[in-house]
C-alpha cells in the first residue's frame, strides 16, 4: 500500500477512534479495572521506584541515547559502508524520534484534558469531560491540563519508523511488532498508575504512524526532486559548446 493511501487509511481510523470515545464511555469502563474505589488506589503505585525507572525514566533515557547514536552515525560516521547502506532508514527514524514526541507534546499543551487520577470519579478534583467537550463554568481547572494525547508512549510509537531500516519483510514485521509492544508497554504503565486513559494511547499510536507516513512521503518527494535536479545538471554539463538543452 502506498504511503498516500496509508495516510488516508490512518486518518480515517483516527477520526473513527475520536468519534468512538466521544460517543461512548469506553474509556471509563476500561479505566475502572485499574482503580480500587474502596481503597482509592490505582493498580500500580506511580511512586514505586523500580517500575518508574524501568517503564518511564529508563526507557526515555534509552530513546534519547538512541537518537544521539543516529545523529553521530549520520554525521561523524556517514562515510562508513554500514551507515551508507542504512542512511535512509536512519534519517526516517531520527526525524520520527524528534517530530512525533514534539507534535504530541504540542497537542497535550492545547487540548486541556485532565489525567484520570485528577478526576472526581477517581478521587480527584476535576470533572470528567471528553476531548471535544468544555469544562462547566464553575468547575474549570485552575491550570492547563496536559494529559491528551499520551506523551510518554509517543517515544515508543515513534519507533514504528524502525521498519525503514530493513529491506527483508520478516525484519520489517519484527520492527513493527517491537515498536507496538514498546509503545503499548509505555502507555499501559501510564494507564495502571492513573495517568492516561486507553484512548490517549490509541490516539497517540495513530498520530505517530500518520506523522511517520508524512515523513516518508515528504522524504521520497525531496529525493525525487534532488534526483531530477542532478540529472538536469549532468545533462547540461555534458552539452557541447553552443548546444542548447532539449
SVG drawing of the C-alpha trace seen along z (x, -y; Angstrom):
<svg xmlns="http://www.w3.org/2000/svg" viewBox="-22 -30 56 43">
<polyline fill="none" stroke="black" stroke-width="0.4" points="0.0,0.0 1.4,-3.4 2.0,-6.0 -0.6,-8.3 -3.2,-5.5 -1.7,-4.8 -2.2,-8.4 -5.9,-8.3 -6.5,-5.0 -4.8,-6.1 -6.6,-9.5 -10.0,-7.6 -9.1,-5.4 -8.1,-8.4 -11.5,-10.1 -13.4,-6.9 -11.4,-6.5 -12.2,-10.1 -15.9,-9.6 -16.0,-6.3 -14.6,-7.7 -16.6,-10.9 -19.9,-9.0 -19.2,-6.2 -17.9,-5.8 -15.4,-3.1 -12.5,-5.0 -14.2,-5.0 -15.3,-1.3 -11.7,-0.3 -10.1,-2.6 -12.2,-1.3 -10.3,2.0 -7.1,0.2 -8.7,-1.6 -9.7,-0.3 -12.6,-2.6 -12.7,-1.2 -9.1,-1.9 -8.9,-4.9 -5.8,-3.4 -4.5,-2.7 -3.4,0.8 0.2,-0.3 1.8,-3.0 3.4,-5.6 6.0,-6.3 7.3,-2.7 10.9,-3.3 11.7,-0.2 8.7,-0.3 9.2,-4.0 12.8,-3.5 12.1,-0.5 8.9,-1.8 9.4,-5.5 12.8,-7.0 14.9,-4.1 13.0,-3.9 13.1,-7.6 16.9,-7.7 17.4,-4.8 15.4,-6.6 17.4,-9.8 20.7,-7.8 19.4,-6.0 18.6,-9.4 22.1,-10.7 23.6,-7.5 21.7,-8.1 23.0,-11.7 26.6,-10.5 26.1,-7.9 24.6,-10.4 27.3,-13.0 30.6,-11.6 30.2,-8.1 28.3,-8.9 31.1,-7.6 31.2,-4.1 29.7,-1.3 27.1,-0.3 25.8,-3.8 25.7,-4.5 23.6,-1.3 21.2,-2.3 21.3,-6.1 17.7,-6.3 16.2,-4.4 18.3,-6.2 17.2,-9.5 13.5,-8.5 13.9,-7.1 15.7,-10.2 13.2,-12.6 10.4,-10.5 12.0,-10.4 12.0,-14.2 8.8,-15.0 6.4,-12.5 7.1,-13.4 7.2,-17.1 3.9,-17.0 2.2,-15.0 3.7,-17.4 2.3,-20.4 -1.2,-18.8 -1.0,-18.0 -0.4,-21.7 -3.6,-22.7 -6.3,-20.0 -6.7,-20.8 -7.7,-17.2 -7.1,-16.0 -5.5,-12.8 -7.7,-10.1 -6.1,-10.4 -7.2,-14.1 -10.9,-13.4 -13.8,-13.4 -14.7,-9.8 -11.2,-8.6 -10.9,-10.7 -9.6,-13.9 -10.9,-17.5 -11.6,-17.9 -14.9,-16.9 -14.6,-14.3 -15.0,-15.7 -14.3,-14.3 -11.8,-15.8 -14.2,-17.8 -16.2,-19.0 -15.8,-22.0 -15.5,-22.2 -18.5,-23.6 -18.0,-27.3 -17.8,-26.8 -15.5,-23.8 -12.8,-24.9 -9.3,-23.7 -7.1,-26.4 -4.2,-25.4 -4.0,-23.9 -4.3,-20.2 -1.9,-18.1 -3.0,-14.5 -4.2,-14.0 -2.7,-12.5 -0.2,-10.3 3.2,-11.9 5.2,-9.1 4.0,-6.4 4.8,-8.7 8.5,-7.8 7.8,-4.1 5.4,-4.6 7.9,-6.8 10.0,-3.6 7.4,-2.3 9.8,-4.0 12.4,-1.3 10.8,0.8 12.5,-1.5 15.9,-0.3 15.3,3.1 14.7,4.5 13.5,8.0 9.8,8.4 10.3,10.5 12.7,7.9 10.3,5.1 7.5,7.0 9.7,7.7 10.5,4.0 6.8,3.1 5.9,5.7 8.7,4.4 7.6,0.8 4.0,1.6 4.8,3.7 7.1,0.9 4.6,-1.8 1.8,0.1 4.0,1.1 4.8,-2.5 1.2,-3.6 -0.1,-0.7 2.2,-1.6 0.7,-5.1 -2.8,-3.7 -2.3,-1.5 -0.9,-4.4 -3.8,-6.6 -2.0,-9.0 -3.9,-8.1 -7.0,-6.6 -6.9,-3.9 -7.9,-6.4 -4.9,-8.6 -2.5,-5.9 -4.6,-4.6 -4.8,-8.1 -1.1,-8.7 -0.3,-5.5 -2.5,-6.6 -1.0,-10.1 2.5,-8.7 2.0,-6.4 0.3,-9.2 3.4,-11.5 5.8,-8.8 3.9,-8.3 4.1,-12.0 7.9,-12.0 8.4,-9.1 6.2,-10.7 8.0,-14.1 11.4,-12.4 10.5,-10.5 9.4,-13.7 12.5,-15.5 14.7,-12.7 12.9,-12.6 13.3,-16.4 17.0,-16.1 17.5,-13.2 15.8,-15.2 18.0,-18.3 21.1,-16.1 20.1,-14.7 19.5,-18.1 22.8,-19.4 24.7,-16.4 22.8,-16.8 23.7,-20.5 27.3,-19.9 27.6,-17.3 26.3,-19.6 28.8,-20.7 29.5,-24.5 26.8,-26.2 24.3,-23.4 21.1,-24.2 19.2,-21.8 16.4,-19.8"/>
</svg>
